[in-house]
């Protein structure tokens, strides 16, 4: 009832926004970003060592996001962008986003950082597999989501998504669109 009243007060409908049940694996955002910086800087040896420590530290934590986060890091460490890898990434995402279907997902729900990174990685995987149009389709939906989600516009995940989107557009000679995303 409180949720419904809040939605109506904000001018929306209760079914408009679906929240993930697990909105954050790390209370400390800096700790989460530490792993993303290692990925960005291609420090995979250090990431591998920290991942072992993280697995130990999270052993007693049972959450979908933990499974998604660790699974995502494994894919990145293996640099696997095959059809099999794509299916496994999509299966990981479906654990918390059951309505996801081959690049199609709702833009009216709230996604946590891990889900956004998974969507980004799925788009990148489509591109690396040679399906740039599907990658662009996923990035375009992410762009629409980001555009309407005011609270995360400056986050690292948003910057990565926009950077990867602009890159895929540029590589596919869609320069005007790429420049527009770069300006964003």
PyMOL commands that set and color helices and strands:
alter all, ss='L'
color gray80, all
select helices_A, chain A and resi 2-9+14-16+29-40+44-57+64-78+83-94+113-128+132-148+150-152+156-171+175-183
alter helices_A, ss='H'
color red, helices_A
deselect
rebuild
show_as cartoon
